[in-house]
Amino acid sequence: MYAQLVETGLKQVRAAADMDADERAFQARIDDGIKIEPKDWMPEAYRKTLIRQISQHAHSEIVGQLPEGNWVTRAPTLQRKSILLAKIQDEAGHGLYLYSAAETLGVSRDELLAALHSGKAKYSSIFNYPTLSWADMGAIGWLVDGSAIINQIPLCRCSYGPYARAMIRVCKEESFHARQGYDIMLALCNGSAAQKAMAQDALNRWWWPSLMMFGPSDADSVNSAQSSAWRIKLFSNDELRQRMVDQTVPQAEFLGLTVPDPDLRWNAARGHYDFGAIDWAEFHQVLKGNGPCNRERLQTRVQAWDDGAWFREALVAHADKQAARAASGEPQ
């Protein structure tokens, strides 16, 4: 079923004249700001769109642990190690919240994970890049989690109740992650020349992939208009990307770092920064599985799933045994 969901495209926004009575009532609830709950009637296309988006979001949280997990044993101090461990634990929790939200739409977690492990499901392109230095832990928190917050805060107001409620806690924790990352960059930039050079190198490598995280312009998407009408999507990709640039450039200047974009400049007339063209060819290559770490990331996830099979089987066996005892009246 999941493969069919991924391949389903919503070509255009349905006009009111093309809707039946249930669809019109559904759209009216959304227009009135009323949350849609799991037992409410919903169009099949709405359900499929949410399954695709929420599951891809969940996959991103789970795969996103891997680049940082490589640095737990190499963190420079015990404090940095404990903070990084807490952050990785948060990401696992975010995946749990989101898989649970997706399950309310009638799809099983095993089905979602099977799609991820087979390569059918997508996750954020940003997690297919290598982490080459400790400064990358700072750049990920500052740029990647900072971008995630910009993208995810509007989701707290999306039309589907379980997704919106899950995002409230996710965003609170992501704000901690962004501060953790910026604190690492600040420490490096206030350190030795070599440490500041490390921070600059990380910014150079993570800047453009972070801008790609928001996805191509909505003008190139066949799904964005309908997602906006359903209030699954509240702002365009370009609007969110502009927010990220406007927010981050002054922070880079405070750190004494240079954003790797020769076309970057303040546009007083617009009240925003202008920035250079993004290499979308790279983005699409990464999505196709040809990024620097695509195969490594997926193999690691599959190996972890396979290695944990015995534990999942033991949990099920224990639950079945407890259920049998309860049914027979035996003491627990």
Disulfide bonds with the S-S distance in Angstrom:
none
